[in-house]
Each structure stands twice: as C-alpha cells, then as structure tokens.
Amino acid sequence: MGFRQDHLLGIEPLAPDEIREILDLADDYVALSRSADKHADALRGLTQINMFFENSTRTQASFELAGKRLGADVMNMAVAASSVKKGETLIDTAMTLNAMQPDLLVVRHPHSGAVDLLAQKVNCAVLNAGDGRHEHPTQALLDALTIRRKKGRLHRLSVAICGDIAHSRVARSNLILLGKMENRVKLIGPPTLMPSGIAELGCEVYENMAEGLKDVDVVMMLRLQKERMDGGFIPSEREYYHLYGLDAEKLAHAAPDAIVMHPGPMNRGVEIDGTLADDINRSVIQEQVEMGVAVRMAAMDLLARNLRARRQAA
Ligand code: NCD
C-alpha cells in the first residue's frame, strides 16, 4: 500500500490509509518543528515553486517554511490575480515554469479545476493550495491533524461546518475527508449559502445554529467569501452575525468539550466572536496554523519520494 499519488490535487482521490499516512508523518514533523534544529533533508536538491494567483497569508507562508525546513530551494512567484486568465495564459505560465525544472509546484488559483489542468502539462509533482470553490486539500489535512490530536481520534466524531458553505473549498475538502474517515458531518448555514444537492454527499443540512450544533465535538467556522459572491447572499453582516456568528451562547449547544476551528482569515464579529476566537480553552485556531506547516512538510515529502521513484524507474 503506502501513499500512491503523483500529485495532491484534492482529498477526493485519497484513500483513508493515504490520509492516515500523511497525518502520521505530519506528527513527526510537528515534533521536528518544535525542536531547536528544525531542519531535515527530505527535499534536499529539489526545487519548489509557489505560484499563488490569489491572496494568501497562512497557506503561502507555511508552504514556504515547510519547503525550507526540508531543505528544498523555494521560489515564490508573485502573480497578481487580476492579470490572470484561465486557458492559454495559465498553460503558458506552466510551460515556462516547467522549463526551469521544478520538482514541486504549489498552485493556488481562483478557477476551480485550474490546478488539475496545470498538473497535466508539467512533469513535476503539483500541490493544490486552493482552486476556486473546488478543493483545498492541505487545509482539510491540517484540520484533520488538529482534530486527531485534540480528540484522540478521527472517526465517529460529530463535526459541524458552519457558514458560507457554497463558496468554500475548505468546506468541500473537509466534508470529503471527514466522510472518508467515517464521521458525522452537519452543515449549517442560510439556504442562500448552501450549495444545492450537497446532502447527496452524505451530510446533514441545518438552517438553524442551535439545532445543528447540538452535541457536536467540533465546530468549524467559515469566512464569508465575499470575493466569490456576485450578489446579495446575506441581508447584512449584523443580521448574519446574529443568526450564524459563533459566540459562547451558541457554542453552549455543542458538547461541553467541543473545539472551535477557523481556517483563517477570520472576520471577527461577522462569523465569530473575537473573544471566543482567542479563548485558548475552546479555540484551536493557532494550533491549526502550526499543523499547517507540518502537514505541508509531510505532503511534499511523500510526493517527492514518489517523484524520485518514478524518475529512477524511467
Ligand atoms: C481559506 C482559503 O483560502 O480557501 N484560507 C486558508 O487557506 N487558510 C479560507 C478563506 O479564504 O476564507
């Protein structure tokens, strides 16, 4: 068995044992990242290019740190989202980069499917750092690692994903991962922010926070993705906060030891109360960021092993 992928384009293609393998290795990299000497050489000699066609703080920084901790040569390409068009431009960019002999290509792009397209054109390992509203696999993996370490397991948990589900690749990747690992997933949000047909993915859908949050072990909040909204999806932010913003009162419906998560960037007072977000007894938001570096180290390490094996066999 073992991790069999050439790319990490989404959670969809991964088998449960592959997810476990990434998380197990990431646990080792958490320990390494907490030690005085944070260096290992799993990626030594390899070139990693980060190409972000959309804004990013956490994801880009952690991919860069992950590569550097494992000894890769890391290059960040700054690409302005506005000047990018899907199709010819993207392929041209891919071919140009491919000519520079990269080994790992980390790509974030505003169009769903753009990263898959790019992966078909290059001969290195491609990692999806978020494509439109499609997938954000390393986010789901870092969330899974955070949950597994906090709850001691990653199965038979009740997890609520709340807010702007429709525009969220984070929700999609988490929903798929949590389903594969046999958890109960409850989606909570206004009907305008709930994609149609989502219940077919094996989750329960709620409009009401009090009902949806009942006895859950994990509460995952999402940012209102205004950049993906082309009209009025919510009456006002005030109203939204009143109905869907997570505060201590709404959290009281969850299990007494429920943890609070948010992928960041968060809008305090819109989807989450600032005091609750900072409450280290409930919120694991900072842990999520720490796990992000370790999960990206693990994912790139495993992909690099397969890349080297493929090249040796060729
Ligand atoms: C998320 C993203 O970009 O999809 N952020 C992240 O990667 N941590 C979520 C968001 O932008 O709201």
py3Dmol code that shows the C-alpha trace and the ligand (Angstrom):
import py3Dmol

protein = """\
ATOM      1  CA  MET A   1       0.000   0.000   0.000  1.00  0.00           C
ATOM      2  CA  GLY A   2       1.516   3.349   1.011  1.00  0.00           C
ATOM      3  CA  PHE A   3       0.968   6.814  -0.427  1.00  0.00           C
ATOM      4  CA  ARG A   4       0.479   6.284  -4.162  1.00  0.00           C
ATOM      5  CA  GLN A   5      -0.203   9.766  -5.562  1.00  0.00           C
ATOM      6  CA  ASP A   6       1.825  11.737  -8.115  1.00  0.00           C
ATOM      7  CA  HIS A   7       0.054  14.996  -7.187  1.00  0.00           C
ATOM      8  CA  LEU A   8      -2.061  16.334  -4.348  1.00  0.00           C
ATOM      9  CA  LEU A   9      -4.942  17.904  -6.250  1.00  0.00           C
ATOM     10  CA  GLY A  10      -7.718  17.153  -3.796  1.00  0.00           C
ATOM     11  CA  ILE A  11      -8.939  14.905  -0.989  1.00  0.00           C
ATOM     12  CA  GLU A  12     -11.258  13.108  -3.421  1.00  0.00           C
ATOM     13  CA  PRO A  13      -8.608  10.736  -4.876  1.00  0.00           C
ATOM     14  CA  LEU A  14      -7.111   9.804  -1.487  1.00  0.00           C
ATOM     15  CA  ALA A  15      -7.822   6.516   0.282  1.00  0.00           C
ATOM     16  CA  PRO A  16      -8.197   6.510   4.088  1.00  0.00           C
ATOM     17  CA  ASP A  17      -4.795   4.784   4.508  1.00  0.00           C
ATOM     18  CA  GLU A  18      -3.144   7.533   2.446  1.00  0.00           C
ATOM     19  CA  ILE A  19      -4.755  10.199   4.629  1.00  0.00           C
ATOM     20  CA  ARG A  20      -3.509   8.374   7.730  1.00  0.00           C
ATOM     21  CA  GLU A  21      -0.001   8.124   6.274  1.00  0.00           C
ATOM     22  CA  ILE A  22       0.185  11.887   5.679  1.00  0.00           C
ATOM     23  CA  LEU A  23      -1.084  12.610   9.203  1.00  0.00           C
ATOM     24  CA  ASP A  24       1.297  10.116  10.843  1.00  0.00           C
ATOM     25  CA  LEU A  25       4.294  11.662   9.091  1.00  0.00           C
ATOM     26  CA  ALA A  26       2.981  15.144   9.922  1.00  0.00           C
ATOM     27  CA  ASP A  27       3.007  14.187  13.615  1.00  0.00           C
ATOM     28  CA  ASP A  28       6.772  13.586  13.274  1.00  0.00           C
ATOM     29  CA  TYR A  29       7.171  16.946  11.579  1.00  0.00           C
ATOM     30  CA  VAL A  30       5.294  18.705  14.390  1.00  0.00           C
ATOM     31  CA  ALA A  31       7.948  17.335  16.762  1.00  0.00           C
ATOM     32  CA  LEU A  32      10.748  18.424  14.421  1.00  0.00           C
ATOM     33  CA  SER A  33       9.236  21.909  14.089  1.00  0.00           C
ATOM     34  CA  ARG A  34       9.132  22.226  17.880  1.00  0.00           C
ATOM     35  CA  SER A  35      12.799  21.265  18.291  1.00  0.00           C
ATOM     36  CA  ALA A  36      15.788  23.587  18.267  1.00  0.00           C
ATOM     37  CA  ASP A  37      17.110  22.327  14.931  1.00  0.00           C
ATOM     38  CA  LYS A  38      14.139  22.397  12.581  1.00  0.00           C
ATOM     39  CA  HIS A  39      15.979  21.012   9.591  1.00  0.00           C
ATOM     40  CA  ALA A  40      15.583  17.708   7.797  1.00  0.00           C
ATOM     41  CA  ASP A  41      16.746  16.866   4.278  1.00  0.00           C
ATOM     42  CA  ALA A  42      13.781  15.076   2.687  1.00  0.00           C
ATOM     43  CA  LEU A  43      13.638  17.674  -0.110  1.00  0.00           C
ATOM     44  CA  ARG A  44      17.342  18.411  -0.428  1.00  0.00           C
ATOM     45  CA  GLY A  45      18.355  19.121  -4.002  1.00  0.00           C
ATOM     46  CA  LEU A  46      14.753  19.703  -5.081  1.00  0.00           C
ATOM     47  CA  THR A  47      13.231  22.951  -6.348  1.00  0.00           C
ATOM     48  CA  GLN A  48       9.835  24.085  -5.084  1.00  0.00           C
ATOM     49  CA  ILE A  49       7.947  26.878  -6.832  1.00  0.00           C
ATOM     50  CA  ASN A  50       4.963  28.526  -5.121  1.00  0.00           C
ATOM     51  CA  MET A  51       2.545  30.114  -7.555  1.00  0.00           C
ATOM     52  CA  PHE A  52      -0.314  31.977  -5.901  1.00  0.00           C
ATOM     53  CA  PHE A  53      -2.773  33.566  -8.321  1.00  0.00           C
ATOM     54  CA  GLU A  54      -4.907  34.565  -5.323  1.00  0.00           C
ATOM     55  CA  ASN A  55      -4.111  36.216  -2.000  1.00  0.00           C
ATOM     56  CA  SER A  56      -2.800  34.113   0.835  1.00  0.00           C
ATOM     57  CA  THR A  57      -1.123  34.566   4.201  1.00  0.00           C
ATOM     58  CA  ARG A  58      -1.093  31.237   6.050  1.00  0.00           C
ATOM     59  CA  THR A  59      -1.025  28.840   3.143  1.00  0.00           C
ATOM     60  CA  GLN A  60       1.785  30.505   1.234  1.00  0.00           C
ATOM     61  CA  ALA A  61       3.900  31.176   4.332  1.00  0.00           C
ATOM     62  CA  SER A  62       3.527  27.624   5.583  1.00  0.00           C
ATOM     63  CA  PHE A  63       4.321  26.041   2.211  1.00  0.00           C
ATOM     64  CA  GLU A  64       7.448  28.194   2.061  1.00  0.00           C
ATOM     65  CA  LEU A  65       8.518  27.296   5.592  1.00  0.00           C
ATOM     66  CA  ALA A  66       7.707  23.623   5.009  1.00  0.00           C
ATOM     67  CA  GLY A  67       9.928  23.510   1.931  1.00  0.00           C
ATOM     68  CA  LYS A  68      12.764  25.322   3.656  1.00  0.00           C
ATOM     69  CA  ARG A  69      12.635  23.099   6.749  1.00  0.00           C
ATOM     70  CA  LEU A  70      13.027  20.088   4.458  1.00  0.00           C
ATOM     71  CA  GLY A  71      15.933  21.570   2.514  1.00  0.00           C
ATOM     72  CA  ALA A  72      14.280  22.464  -0.809  1.00  0.00           C
ATOM     73  CA  ASP A  73      15.196  25.526  -2.866  1.00  0.00           C
ATOM     74  CA  VAL A  74      11.992  27.523  -2.587  1.00  0.00           C
ATOM     75  CA  MET A  75      10.926  30.232  -5.014  1.00  0.00           C
ATOM     76  CA  ASN A  76       7.786  32.353  -4.596  1.00  0.00           C
ATOM     77  CA  MET A  77       6.250  33.740  -7.752  1.00  0.00           C
ATOM     78  CA  ALA A  78       4.141  36.810  -7.121  1.00  0.00           C
ATOM     79  CA  VAL A  79       1.208  36.723  -9.513  1.00  0.00           C
ATOM     80  CA  ALA A  80      -1.473  39.399  -9.477  1.00  0.00           C
ATOM     81  CA  ALA A  81      -4.877  37.772  -9.622  1.00  0.00           C
ATOM     82  CA  SER A  82      -6.320  40.462 -11.872  1.00  0.00           C
ATOM     83  CA  SER A  83      -3.944  39.845 -14.772  1.00  0.00           C
ATOM     84  CA  VAL A  84      -4.578  36.151 -14.938  1.00  0.00           C
ATOM     85  CA  LYS A  85      -6.959  34.439 -17.338  1.00  0.00           C
ATOM     86  CA  LYS A  86      -7.666  30.747 -17.467  1.00  0.00           C
ATOM     87  CA  GLY A  87      -6.609  28.896 -20.573  1.00  0.00           C
ATOM     88  CA  GLU A  88      -3.702  29.968 -22.734  1.00  0.00           C
ATOM     89  CA  THR A  89      -2.086  32.187 -20.119  1.00  0.00           C
ATOM     90  CA  LEU A  90      -2.151  29.519 -17.465  1.00  0.00           C
ATOM     91  CA  ILE A  91      -0.717  26.865 -19.775  1.00  0.00           C
ATOM     92  CA  ASP A  92       1.949  29.280 -20.990  1.00  0.00           C
ATOM     93  CA  THR A  93       2.923  30.011 -17.411  1.00  0.00           C
ATOM     94  CA  ALA A  94       3.016  26.309 -16.655  1.00  0.00           C
ATOM     95  CA  MET A  95       5.251  25.554 -19.626  1.00  0.00           C
ATOM     96  CA  THR A  96       7.605  28.399 -18.739  1.00  0.00           C
ATOM     97  CA  LEU A  97       7.953  27.135 -15.203  1.00  0.00           C
ATOM     98  CA  ASN A  98       8.285  23.571 -16.351  1.00  0.00           C
ATOM     99  CA  ALA A  99      11.307  24.584 -18.395  1.00  0.00           C
ATOM    100  CA  MET A 100      13.014  25.667 -15.168  1.00  0.00           C
ATOM    101  CA  GLN A 101      12.947  22.053 -13.957  1.00  0.00           C
ATOM    102  CA  PRO A 102      10.944  22.397 -10.756  1.00  0.00           C
ATOM    103  CA  ASP A 103      10.211  19.286  -8.702  1.00  0.00           C
ATOM    104  CA  LEU A 104       7.298  20.606  -6.663  1.00  0.00           C
ATOM    105  CA  LEU A 105       4.781  23.149  -7.873  1.00  0.00           C
ATOM    106  CA  VAL A 106       2.393  24.635  -5.310  1.00  0.00           C
ATOM    107  CA  VAL A 107      -0.517  26.406  -7.001  1.00  0.00           C
ATOM    108  CA  ARG A 108      -3.453  28.498  -5.821  1.00  0.00           C
ATOM    109  CA  HIS A 109      -5.855  29.705  -8.488  1.00  0.00           C
ATOM    110  CA  PRO A 110      -9.296  31.399  -8.483  1.00  0.00           C
ATOM    111  CA  HIS A 111     -10.740  28.932 -11.025  1.00  0.00           C
ATOM    112  CA  SER A 112     -11.993  25.518  -9.971  1.00  0.00           C
ATOM    113  CA  GLY A 113     -10.114  22.867 -11.942  1.00  0.00           C
ATOM    114  CA  ALA A 114      -7.234  25.139 -12.973  1.00  0.00           C
ATOM    115  CA  VAL A 115      -4.695  23.275 -10.856  1.00  0.00           C
ATOM    116  CA  ASP A 116      -5.728  19.881 -12.309  1.00  0.00           C
ATOM    117  CA  LEU A 117      -5.295  21.325 -15.789  1.00  0.00           C
ATOM    118  CA  LEU A 118      -1.848  22.597 -14.957  1.00  0.00           C
ATOM    119  CA  ALA A 119      -0.818  19.238 -13.471  1.00  0.00           C
ATOM    120  CA  GLN A 120      -1.449  17.608 -16.853  1.00  0.00           C
ATOM    121  CA  LYS A 121       1.048  19.911 -18.524  1.00  0.00           C
ATOM    122  CA  VAL A 122       4.094  19.617 -16.283  1.00  0.00           C
ATOM    123  CA  ASN A 123       6.339  16.759 -15.250  1.00  0.00           C
ATOM    124  CA  CYS A 124       6.726  17.533 -11.573  1.00  0.00           C
ATOM    125  CA  ALA A 125       4.528  16.999  -8.517  1.00  0.00           C
ATOM    126  CA  VAL A 126       1.722  19.546  -8.249  1.00  0.00           C
ATOM    127  CA  LEU A 127       0.044  20.518  -4.969  1.00  0.00           C
ATOM    128  CA  ASN A 128      -3.291  22.305  -4.963  1.00  0.00           C
ATOM    129  CA  ALA A 129      -3.185  25.206  -2.494  1.00  0.00           C
ATOM    130  CA  GLY A 130      -6.839  26.046  -3.249  1.00  0.00           C
ATOM    131  CA  ASP A 131      -8.627  26.209  -6.607  1.00  0.00           C
ATOM    132  CA  GLY A 132     -11.768  28.341  -6.718  1.00  0.00           C
ATOM    133  CA  ARG A 133     -14.514  26.761  -4.675  1.00  0.00           C
ATOM    134  CA  HIS A 134     -13.346  23.248  -5.581  1.00  0.00           C
ATOM    135  CA  GLU A 135     -10.718  21.855  -3.173  1.00  0.00           C
ATOM    136  CA  HIS A 136      -8.090  22.894  -0.638  1.00  0.00           C
ATOM    137  CA  PRO A 137      -6.618  19.533   0.339  1.00  0.00           C
ATOM    138  CA  THR A 138      -3.811  20.650   2.662  1.00  0.00           C
ATOM    139  CA  GLN A 139      -6.325  22.723   4.655  1.00  0.00           C
ATOM    140  CA  ALA A 140      -8.546  19.674   5.208  1.00  0.00           C
ATOM    141  CA  LEU A 141      -5.484  17.618   6.159  1.00  0.00           C
ATOM    142  CA  LEU A 142      -4.263  20.188   8.683  1.00  0.00           C
ATOM    143  CA  ASP A 143      -7.773  20.396  10.120  1.00  0.00           C
ATOM    144  CA  ALA A 144      -7.842  16.595  10.365  1.00  0.00           C
ATOM    145  CA  LEU A 145      -4.477  16.550  12.139  1.00  0.00           C
ATOM    146  CA  THR A 146      -5.664  19.214  14.585  1.00  0.00           C
ATOM    147  CA  ILE A 147      -8.852  17.253  15.318  1.00  0.00           C
ATOM    148  CA  ARG A 148      -6.996  13.930  15.674  1.00  0.00           C
ATOM    149  CA  ARG A 149      -4.507  15.399  18.154  1.00  0.00           C
ATOM    150  CA  LYS A 150      -7.191  17.211  20.180  1.00  0.00           C
ATOM    151  CA  LYS A 151      -9.837  14.481  20.182  1.00  0.00           C
ATOM    152  CA  GLY A 152      -7.535  11.448  20.088  1.00  0.00           C
ATOM    153  CA  ARG A 153      -9.276  10.040  17.019  1.00  0.00           C
ATOM    154  CA  LEU A 154     -10.534  10.955  13.566  1.00  0.00           C
ATOM    155  CA  HIS A 155     -13.603   8.743  13.277  1.00  0.00           C
ATOM    156  CA  ARG A 156     -17.094   8.683  14.783  1.00  0.00           C
ATOM    157  CA  LEU A 157     -16.948  12.354  15.650  1.00  0.00           C
ATOM    158  CA  SER A 158     -19.764  14.776  15.065  1.00  0.00           C
ATOM    159  CA  VAL A 159     -18.474  17.816  13.163  1.00  0.00           C
ATOM    160  CA  ALA A 160     -20.396  20.981  12.291  1.00  0.00           C
ATOM    161  CA  ILE A 161     -19.198  23.097   9.353  1.00  0.00           C
ATOM    162  CA  CYS A 162     -20.893  26.479   9.549  1.00  0.00           C
ATOM    163  CA  GLY A 163     -21.479  29.498   7.365  1.00  0.00           C
ATOM    164  CA  ASP A 164     -20.636  30.134   3.729  1.00  0.00           C
ATOM    165  CA  ILE A 165     -20.560  26.538   2.531  1.00  0.00           C
ATOM    166  CA  ALA A 166     -21.422  27.412  -1.076  1.00  0.00           C
ATOM    167  CA  HIS A 167     -18.246  29.358  -1.788  1.00  0.00           C
ATOM    168  CA  SER A 168     -15.891  27.343   0.350  1.00  0.00           C
ATOM    169  CA  ARG A 169     -13.254  24.925  -0.935  1.00  0.00           C
ATOM    170  CA  VAL A 170     -12.317  24.413   2.720  1.00  0.00           C
ATOM    171  CA  ALA A 171     -15.817  23.086   3.446  1.00  0.00           C
ATOM    172  CA  ARG A 172     -15.742  20.837   0.382  1.00  0.00           C
ATOM    173  CA  SER A 173     -12.369  19.254   1.154  1.00  0.00           C
ATOM    174  CA  ASN A 174     -13.250  18.828   4.830  1.00  0.00           C
ATOM    175  CA  LEU A 175     -16.606  17.300   4.008  1.00  0.00           C
ATOM    176  CA  ILE A 176     -14.957  14.726   1.747  1.00  0.00           C
ATOM    177  CA  LEU A 177     -12.175  13.925   4.210  1.00  0.00           C
ATOM    178  CA  LEU A 178     -14.408  13.638   7.257  1.00  0.00           C
ATOM    179  CA  GLY A 179     -16.786  11.418   5.292  1.00  0.00           C
ATOM    180  CA  LYS A 180     -13.972   9.103   4.183  1.00  0.00           C
ATOM    181  CA  MET A 181     -12.900   8.750   7.823  1.00  0.00           C
ATOM    182  CA  GLU A 182     -16.465   7.895   8.892  1.00  0.00           C
ATOM    183  CA  ASN A 183     -17.527  10.954  10.827  1.00  0.00           C
ATOM    184  CA  ARG A 184     -20.940  12.567  11.075  1.00  0.00           C
ATOM    185  CA  VAL A 185     -20.886  15.913   9.256  1.00  0.00           C
ATOM    186  CA  LYS A 186     -23.509  18.611   9.805  1.00  0.00           C
ATOM    187  CA  LEU A 187     -23.566  21.636   7.527  1.00  0.00           C
ATOM    188  CA  ILE A 188     -25.144  24.762   8.987  1.00  0.00           C
ATOM    189  CA  GLY A 189     -25.886  27.956   7.098  1.00  0.00           C
ATOM    190  CA  PRO A 190     -28.536  30.067   5.399  1.00  0.00           C
ATOM    191  CA  PRO A 191     -30.120  28.415   2.328  1.00  0.00           C
ATOM    192  CA  THR A 192     -28.549  31.094   0.095  1.00  0.00           C
ATOM    193  CA  LEU A 193     -25.087  29.889   1.149  1.00  0.00           C
ATOM    194  CA  MET A 194     -25.852  26.169   0.894  1.00  0.00           C
ATOM    195  CA  PRO A 195     -24.981  24.509  -2.444  1.00  0.00           C
ATOM    196  CA  SER A 196     -27.896  22.604  -3.944  1.00  0.00           C
ATOM    197  CA  GLY A 197     -27.632  18.831  -3.823  1.00  0.00           C
ATOM    198  CA  ILE A 198     -24.999  18.931  -1.083  1.00  0.00           C
ATOM    199  CA  ALA A 199     -26.907  16.450   1.095  1.00  0.00           C
ATOM    200  CA  GLU A 200     -26.090  13.804  -1.534  1.00  0.00           C
ATOM    201  CA  LEU A 201     -22.502  13.906  -0.259  1.00  0.00           C
ATOM    202  CA  GLY A 202     -23.718  12.160   2.880  1.00  0.00           C
ATOM    203  CA  CYS A 203     -24.114  15.054   5.310  1.00  0.00           C
ATOM    204  CA  GLU A 204     -26.986  16.624   7.216  1.00  0.00           C
ATOM    205  CA  VAL A 205     -28.054  20.178   6.412  1.00  0.00           C
ATOM    206  CA  TYR A 206     -29.328  22.684   9.004  1.00  0.00           C
ATOM    207  CA  GLU A 207     -30.536  26.254   8.757  1.00  0.00           C
ATOM    208  CA  ASN A 208     -30.515  26.830  12.491  1.00  0.00           C
ATOM    209  CA  MET A 209     -27.311  27.017  14.559  1.00  0.00           C
ATOM    210  CA  ALA A 210     -28.873  25.802  17.826  1.00  0.00           C
ATOM    211  CA  GLU A 211     -30.221  22.676  16.122  1.00  0.00           C
ATOM    212  CA  GLY A 212     -27.160  21.964  14.035  1.00  0.00           C
ATOM    213  CA  LEU A 213     -24.632  22.478  16.827  1.00  0.00           C
ATOM    214  CA  LYS A 214     -26.392  20.107  19.224  1.00  0.00           C
ATOM    215  CA  ASP A 215     -23.785  17.846  20.871  1.00  0.00           C
ATOM    216  CA  VAL A 216     -21.131  18.246  18.160  1.00  0.00           C
ATOM    217  CA  ASP A 217     -17.473  17.542  19.033  1.00  0.00           C
ATOM    218  CA  VAL A 218     -16.040  20.022  16.551  1.00  0.00           C
ATOM    219  CA  VAL A 219     -17.323  23.404  15.330  1.00  0.00           C
ATOM    220  CA  MET A 220     -15.688  24.604  12.145  1.00  0.00           C
ATOM    221  CA  MET A 221     -16.464  28.210  11.206  1.00  0.00           C
ATOM    222  CA  LEU A 222     -16.012  29.627   7.698  1.00  0.00           C
ATOM    223  CA  ARG A 223     -15.326  33.113   6.427  1.00  0.00           C
ATOM    224  CA  LEU A 224     -17.982  34.831   4.337  1.00  0.00           C
ATOM    225  CA  GLN A 225     -16.229  34.593   0.945  1.00  0.00           C
ATOM    226  CA  LYS A 226     -17.371  37.945  -0.379  1.00  0.00           C
ATOM    227  CA  GLU A 227     -14.910  37.841  -3.274  1.00  0.00           C
ATOM    228  CA  ARG A 228     -16.856  34.886  -4.693  1.00  0.00           C
ATOM    229  CA  MET A 229     -20.300  36.430  -4.213  1.00  0.00           C
ATOM    230  CA  ASP A 230     -21.873  38.172  -7.168  1.00  0.00           C
ATOM    231  CA  GLY A 231     -24.970  39.461  -5.424  1.00  0.00           C
ATOM    232  CA  GLY A 232     -26.771  39.739  -2.117  1.00  0.00           C
ATOM    233  CA  PHE A 233     -26.370  36.428  -0.341  1.00  0.00           C
ATOM    234  CA  ILE A 234     -26.978  37.808   3.148  1.00  0.00           C
ATOM    235  CA  PRO A 235     -29.234  40.644   4.332  1.00  0.00           C
ATOM    236  CA  SER A 236     -26.467  42.351   6.359  1.00  0.00           C
ATOM    237  CA  GLU A 237     -23.383  41.371   8.331  1.00  0.00           C
ATOM    238  CA  ARG A 238     -25.144  42.363  11.556  1.00  0.00           C
ATOM    239  CA  GLU A 239     -28.054  40.094  10.830  1.00  0.00           C
ATOM    240  CA  TYR A 240     -25.687  37.325   9.739  1.00  0.00           C
ATOM    241  CA  TYR A 241     -23.712  37.574  12.980  1.00  0.00           C
ATOM    242  CA  HIS A 242     -26.911  37.469  14.986  1.00  0.00           C
ATOM    243  CA  LEU A 243     -28.077  34.263  13.277  1.00  0.00           C
ATOM    244  CA  TYR A 244     -24.837  32.477  12.373  1.00  0.00           C
ATOM    245  CA  GLY A 245     -21.932  34.154  14.176  1.00  0.00           C
ATOM    246  CA  LEU A 246     -20.425  31.767  16.720  1.00  0.00           C
ATOM    247  CA  ASP A 247     -20.410  33.110  20.274  1.00  0.00           C
ATOM    248  CA  ALA A 248     -20.396  31.461  23.714  1.00  0.00           C
ATOM    249  CA  GLU A 249     -24.178  31.249  23.753  1.00  0.00           C
ATOM    250  CA  LYS A 250     -24.451  29.311  20.501  1.00  0.00           C
ATOM    251  CA  LEU A 251     -21.430  27.176  21.378  1.00  0.00           C
ATOM    252  CA  ALA A 252     -23.260  26.066  24.544  1.00  0.00           C
ATOM    253  CA  HIS A 253     -25.376  23.784  22.309  1.00  0.00           C
ATOM    254  CA  ALA A 254     -22.278  21.786  21.322  1.00  0.00           C
ATOM    255  CA  ALA A 255     -20.644  19.109  23.501  1.00  0.00           C
ATOM    256  CA  PRO A 256     -19.041  20.634  26.627  1.00  0.00           C
ATOM    257  CA  ASP A 257     -15.555  19.810  25.316  1.00  0.00           C
ATOM    258  CA  ALA A 258     -16.202  20.840  21.696  1.00  0.00           C
ATOM    259  CA  ILE A 259     -13.340  22.592  19.949  1.00  0.00           C
ATOM    260  CA  VAL A 260     -13.697  25.698  17.777  1.00  0.00           C
ATOM    261  CA  MET A 261     -11.885  25.906  14.447  1.00  0.00           C
ATOM    262  CA  HIS A 262     -11.474  28.512  11.697  1.00  0.00           C
ATOM    263  CA  PRO A 263      -9.182  28.249   8.642  1.00  0.00           C
ATOM    264  CA  GLY A 264      -8.459  31.980   8.691  1.00  0.00           C
ATOM    265  CA  PRO A 265      -8.509  34.736   7.737  1.00  0.00           C
ATOM    266  CA  MET A 266     -11.350  35.404  10.157  1.00  0.00           C
ATOM    267  CA  ASN A 267     -13.699  38.347  10.295  1.00  0.00           C
ATOM    268  CA  ARG A 268     -14.249  38.988  13.971  1.00  0.00           C
ATOM    269  CA  GLY A 269     -17.808  39.982  14.699  1.00  0.00           C
ATOM    270  CA  VAL A 270     -19.060  38.581  11.377  1.00  0.00           C
ATOM    271  CA  GLU A 271     -18.770  34.784  11.601  1.00  0.00           C
ATOM    272  CA  ILE A 272     -17.126  34.514  15.014  1.00  0.00           C
ATOM    273  CA  ASP A 273     -16.944  36.427  18.271  1.00  0.00           C
ATOM    274  CA  GLY A 274     -13.429  37.771  18.818  1.00  0.00           C
ATOM    275  CA  THR A 275     -13.253  36.750  22.484  1.00  0.00           C
ATOM    276  CA  LEU A 276     -14.247  33.176  21.668  1.00  0.00           C
ATOM    277  CA  ALA A 277     -11.694  33.002  18.840  1.00  0.00           C
ATOM    278  CA  ASP A 278      -8.989  33.946  21.361  1.00  0.00           C
ATOM    279  CA  ASP A 279     -10.182  31.592  24.102  1.00  0.00           C
ATOM    280  CA  ILE A 280      -7.402  29.012  24.328  1.00  0.00           C
ATOM    281  CA  ASN A 281      -9.683  26.630  26.219  1.00  0.00           C
ATOM    282  CA  ARG A 282     -12.026  26.304  23.238  1.00  0.00           C
ATOM    283  CA  SER A 283     -10.372  27.701  20.134  1.00  0.00           C
ATOM    284  CA  VAL A 284      -7.678  25.695  18.307  1.00  0.00           C
ATOM    285  CA  ILE A 285      -7.144  28.286  15.578  1.00  0.00           C
ATOM    286  CA  GLN A 286      -3.467  28.782  16.405  1.00  0.00           C
ATOM    287  CA  GLU A 287      -2.892  25.013  16.523  1.00  0.00           C
ATOM    288  CA  GLN A 288      -4.392  24.791  13.038  1.00  0.00           C
ATOM    289  CA  VAL A 289      -1.725  27.178  11.773  1.00  0.00           C
ATOM    290  CA  GLU A 290       1.037  25.143  13.434  1.00  0.00           C
ATOM    291  CA  MET A 291      -0.345  21.890  11.981  1.00  0.00           C
ATOM    292  CA  GLY A 292      -0.405  23.548   8.560  1.00  0.00           C
ATOM    293  CA  VAL A 293       3.375  23.644   8.332  1.00  0.00           C
ATOM    294  CA  ALA A 294       3.741  20.008   9.442  1.00  0.00           C
ATOM    295  CA  VAL A 295       1.062  18.683   7.081  1.00  0.00           C
ATOM    296  CA  ARG A 296       2.642  20.501   4.122  1.00  0.00           C
ATOM    297  CA  MET A 297       6.057  19.086   5.042  1.00  0.00           C
ATOM    298  CA  ALA A 298       4.547  15.594   5.111  1.00  0.00           C
ATOM    299  CA  ALA A 299       2.647  16.004   1.837  1.00  0.00           C
ATOM    300  CA  MET A 300       5.685  17.328  -0.037  1.00  0.00           C
ATOM    301  CA  ASP A 301       7.941  14.636   1.459  1.00  0.00           C
ATOM    302  CA  LEU A 302       5.613  11.820   0.336  1.00  0.00           C
ATOM    303  CA  LEU A 303       5.145  13.300  -3.142  1.00  0.00           C
ATOM    304  CA  ALA A 304       8.912  13.760  -3.512  1.00  0.00           C
ATOM    305  CA  ARG A 305       9.502  10.087  -2.617  1.00  0.00           C
ATOM    306  CA  ASN A 306       7.110   9.028  -5.393  1.00  0.00           C
ATOM    307  CA  LEU A 307       8.643  11.519  -7.822  1.00  0.00           C
ATOM    308  CA  ARG A 308      12.151  10.150  -7.174  1.00  0.00           C
ATOM    309  CA  ALA A 309      10.926   6.571  -7.539  1.00  0.00           C
ATOM    310  CA  ARG A 310       9.234   7.410 -10.857  1.00  0.00           C
ATOM    311  CA  ARG A 311      12.295   9.136 -12.200  1.00  0.00           C
ATOM    312  CA  GLN A 312      14.529   6.253 -11.166  1.00  0.00           C
ATOM    313  CA  ALA A 313      12.274   3.759 -12.910  1.00  0.00           C
ATOM    314  CA  ALA A 314      12.183   5.825 -16.125  1.00  0.00           C
TER     315      ALA A 314
END
"""
ligand_1 = """\
12
NCD
C -9.045 29.662 3.095
C -8.907 29.706 1.590
O -8.136 30.475 1.043
O -9.583 28.900 0.983
N -7.976 30.216 3.761
C -6.880 29.440 4.003
O -6.298 28.855 3.110
N -6.478 29.334 5.268
C -10.342 30.164 3.556
C -10.718 31.582 3.275
O -10.118 32.271 2.470
O -11.698 32.025 3.895
"""
view = py3Dmol.view(width=600, height=400)
view.addModel(protein, "pdb")
view.setStyle({"model": 0}, {"cartoon": {"style": "trace"}})
view.addModel(ligand_1, "xyz")
view.setStyle({"model": 1}, {"stick": {}})
view.zoomTo()
view.show()
